[in-house]
Amino acid sequence: MPATTAQKRAAFRALHQQGCFVLPNPWDVGSARLLQHLGFAALASTSSGYAWTTGRPDYAVTREDALAHLTALSAAVDLPINADFEAGFADDPEGVAESVTLAIATGVAGLSIEDRDVGRSRLYDKAMALERLLTARAAIDRSGEDVILVARTEGLLDDPSAVAPAIDKLVAFAGAGADCLYAPGVWKKADIAAMVKAVAPKPVNVLVRGADLTLADLAELGVRRISVGGGLAGTGWAAMVKTAKELKAGSFGALQQGRMPNAELNAMFKRFVD
């Protein structure tokens, strides 16, 4: 029997209670099913990875697009899905609450709200970011659904040295009811440890982009979950660009190098439709 939405949400909540888990980011139904096949316990959407599949840059998809995408992902696998829900597709707190209510209806087990003011290419100040997060928290509480609320501050992506302000915001978000805290761009062990300590016992998500830190390293620092953002999608695009350039140059050998056989892919996906 396929897992119910309630079962997925309960499983996701349990993952946040102890240990450290990898939360990879599929960009479509096929990649989500592939990751389930490989044995991951939960998945997270990627706004950039999904946008690229539609031929658009990150932050260029509409709320309706994102909701349809999240609905498809949630229905396609038996794993919990955490939604990369950007800045809630609204500027005002009431709009964020409306968006969160709609996101819950897609079947996701968690969703993140960023403090990025997309329209003005800046971050919301702490007071506005908190107000937006509080309305997201209230919308989840009103729904009665067990959905994880992830609070994100994007400041380190703009200024990697701004660790103290990032921690200050995360502490405030934790106090406002966030279930999990996330500051993409933190990478030094000391900074990660300080972040984990500051918001404890709330769990922390860390975005990884390379081989600097291992799962064991991050688990030792107290990190609860690890995501890769658009990393997997970017890797796929890089492989396609490399192969396509060789095709254009008149060489076809790259089509067989590292390619998964059709039979293997068909067998893997067949289990999802039988």
Steps between C-alpha positions, in 0.01 A plus 500: 500500500632848416591715798233750602572869541461464877750215505752699297466797733541284809810338352646840416437629850676193642808562283541839668512354850848349494794408281601658170348425159565599139208677333577497124322733262325353194383736228218294348299181549759278333788621715281471812419138420865428428596633846229291666633196312849573638368484855485856630261563788366841389537751218492877455398691190737752345364826367799550270501142373130514421526843336774374269278214382255764377768707328488777759746629763448455872223719650328530159230237552154595623331382814260294288795333328666419831180359651442275199860380521472423872173316446663283233805423714292416807276265303789331318691352794441344840757728661441827686559809286636823644400794281754761398225762511722800433374811683141377514412659164377811678636817652243566770450261794138430405610390154760269654231340717282443194789343310589273792140381524506411131837324537369282782225379267761363255595228748845623597643401838698819549553840342756777525444874504791729407567850624589616147303793361508372144342803338754740651803269490569534871419334831205590717604660827463281806166650607333439163661158461363403840152626418498298179620190683242539775218505245644188336506332843142604565386367161651159574347495847156589362523216248545241773758327280839385627714695253858598586564875474855582389619858546776612264723803501680564172753756620804272480442449129558873455768545767666178627656693790164609644474202733402693814198671337393167354513331838312792654219455249489123545470536877208737450340262250534212744323706763223582252412135450724370222552125524831499313756772427698549180763751388636391161857615454645398837797266450763548773482240775518760777216701348282193455563392858412849626179496295397161633570604859315832465168347392516174695300288547347600165656310206724666241518436124831555320541543124806320362663579167819296496729259679619733776277336760374142525182361649703387800646849544160666495344240730780560751425873488139428593343568161170319458448508124710560189370623164664575166266760349538512124821296516365178353312687229811701417704182472249360254503817291882498495507145367249589230689812393830308480343224290309744277816697427671179390202419277524842341870440437418173324596250774245254638697292749380701799149360449619166636739620768337482841151457358245285681364225272141541384409161644624600844304825497185333370522229767547759773202711396277199427462434873324835538231428240427130559 
